[in-house]
Amino acid sequence: MLKKLIPVRGNKNVPRESFSTNGKQIVRVVFVNPSFVNDWSLTESLIHEATHSFIDQLNLSFKFIRSYVKNDIYFFSPWTGNKLTIITLVEAIFIWYSVYKFYYYNGEHFFDDITCKNRKSWLKLGFNKLDLNNELLKNNIDTVFLKYLIGFKEEIFYS
């Protein structure tokens, strides 16, 4: 899924990190100033960007959004409160599901119990707030694909 990871040192006068993928160069992730974040944040960012790459690859062969207007904001993230379009909501669900599964299966091998418990609780809370019965989603996301998203939510709810 991920072929190239590029750490880049940013401008010393701008002490912040940045992580990104590019839909035109799928399987490439760029991290700027990764040393500025803690280990769990860096791990989540890697999972986050790798999942974006996966979604970009998936979308090339299977158009799961029936109609899509690039800049139309319809939703707010139940995890971060950020404004989201339909596609960014779908990406967020996949991303946070992937991060949750990492903590569920592997977190205790990499991080202390408190960090794992806190991150899983935060992620689960977001899934509990997620409304996938929205008519806009039902009308614009492929039915089979929407069932997967609902399954992700239910799996985490019952875990």
Secondary structure, DSSP 8 states (H G I E B T S, - for coil): ---EEEEE---TTS---EEEE-TTSTTEEEEESGGGS-HHHHHHHHHHHHHHHHHHHHHHH---BSS--TT---EE-TTT--EE-HHHHHHHHHHHHHHHHHHHHHHHHHS-HHHHHHHHHHHHHHHHH-----HHHHHHB-HHHHHHHHHHHHHHHT-
